[in-house]
Amino acid sequence: MIKEVLVVEGKMDVVAIDKAVEADCIITEGFNLKPQALKNIEQAYKKRGIIIMTDPDSAGERIRKYLSRRFPEAKHAFVPVEEATANDDIGIEQAKPEAIRKALAKVRTLDWEPKKIFSGADLILHGLSGAVDASARRAHLGEKLGLGFANAKTFLTRLNHYGVTREEFDRAIEEIEREDRKQEESHE
């Protein structure tokens, strides 16, 4: 049983989560966020803590940002886009139980005072920005670090706001590079 209450967008998200873990959930019903839903989220936030697990799309990101401002010590779980996509639909409801468990194992807390450990130069140096496959590399790194997928600017913000250390970043980059080398060798 997860101690915190998961905040998700819809009823079908709860169905998917129930297949993966034992947890209480609150539904936002998209960006509608009715007063009762906000009241329920606030009570859960104060009593048990919350984990925001919105869909990995632009609407989910808007909801996440709104809730983050309102509940600054909330935790965040990100399911990668490719693991939350099925039948041309993106959402937590599309994620397999293993993807949900992996995301919850890598929960992050937003730090409102960014560490400024990473810069745009780090993204360029490691092919996360400005490279042909930058988007795919960010998605892969986001999965490893539990940050989800984002464009370069948002990804840099997440690196600096969600407590990623230089060592953690470097280790994940090395893993990706090892995986890339193995893939290249298998194609030769």
N, C-alpha and C positions, 0 to 999 in steps of 0.2 A: 504494500500500500504506500503510495506516494504521499508524503506529509502535506505538501502544498496542494492548492487547488489549481487545476489546469484551466486556463481561459482560452476557449476556442470559438470559432465563428459560427458553427452550425450543429444541428442535431446529428447529422451523419458523421461529423468529426468525433463526437462522443462515441458512436458505435465503433469507429475504427480504434479509438483509444482503449475502449473496453476489451477489444481483442488482444491488445498489447500489454496492458498493465492494469492494475487496480488503482483507480484514482477517481476523485470527485472532480467534476467539471462544471464550469459556468459557461453558458452560451451567450455570445454577444449579438447574434443574429445579424452578422455583417456589421456595417458601420452605423446601423440604426441605434445601437446602444441606448436602450430605453432606460429611464430613471431607475426602475427596479433592478435591471441587470447591473447598472453601475453601483447601486446600493449593495447588491449581493457580492460584487467583486471587492468593494471596499471592506465589507465585513470579513470576507475570506482573507484579504490582504493583511488586515490587522490581527486576525486570530491565528492563521496558519501560514500565511504567505501565499503568493501566487506565482505560477509559471505561465508566461504568455507564450502560446503555441498557435500562432495564426498561420494562415496559408502563405506559401512562399510566392506571393504575387503582389502587385502594386496595392490592391485593396487591403490585403493582409498587412503589408508594411505600414500603411496609413493608420490602421487600427493599432498596430504595435507601437508606433510613435505616440499616438494619442494616449494610450494606456501607460506608456513609459513616463510621460510627463505627469500624469495624474498619480501614478503609483511608482515613484522613483526607485524603490528598492525591490521591485518585482524581478523575478528571474526570467530568463528567456531560453526557449528551446527552438532550434531551427531544423526543420526537415528539408533536406536538399530538394530542389525543384525536380530533378530526375527521379527521385524516390517518392515524390508526391504527385506524379503525373500518370494518368491512365485514361484511356478513351477520350483523348483530346481535352481533358479536364485537369486542372491543377487544384489541389487542396489536401488538407490533412486526411480527409475522408478517403482519398485515393492511396494513401501510404499503407504499406504492409506493416504488420506488427513489429517486425525487426527494425524497420526504419524509424518507427516511433520510439522504440526502446533505445536505439542508438542516439537519437536526438536528446532524449531525456537523460542519457548518461553523460552528455556534454553540455549540461545547462550552464549558462553564463549569467552574470549580473552586470547590468549597465553601470559604468562608473561615469558620473556626470563631470568629473574632472579628468579629461583625457590624459593619458600618460605621455603622448607624443613620442612614443618609441619608434613609430614607423612613419615614413614619408612616401611621397609619390615616387621618389627614387628607388625605394625598396620594391615597389610594384613593377617598375620598369626593369630593374635589374633581374628580377626573377620571372619575367615574362607574364606578369599579371596585369599589365597595362601596356598598350601600344604594340603588342605582338599579335600575330594572326590568330593564335589560339588562346589569347589572354582570357577570354570569357570562360572557356572550358577549364583553364588552369585555376581561375578564381573559384569556379564551382567545385573543383576537386579539393582545393585547399580549404574552402569554406566547409566542406563536408568533414575533412580531417580535424579542423579546429572547432567545429560546432558553431559556425557563424552563418551558415546558409549561403545562398547565392546572392550576389549584389553586383551592381555596376562598380567600376573602379573607385569612384568617389565614396560611395556608401561602404564599400568593402574596407577602404582605408579608415573610415570613421569607426567601423566595427572593430578593426584591429586595435585601435587606440582607446576605444571606450569599453570593451568587454574583457579587459584583463589579460589579453594575450601577451605572453612574455617573448622576448627575443629568442630564448632557447626553444620554446614551444614552436615558434614560427620556423626557426631554422631546421628543427627536427622534422617537421611536416614537409618542408620544401625538399629536404634530403630524401624522405620517403617517396615523394612524387617523382623526383629525378631517378631514383633507383627503379621505380616501377616503369618509367619511360624507357630507361636503358634495357630492361628485361623485355619490354614490348618490341623495341627496335631489334634486339638480338633474335627474338623469335620470328621476326619477319625476314631475316637474312638467310 
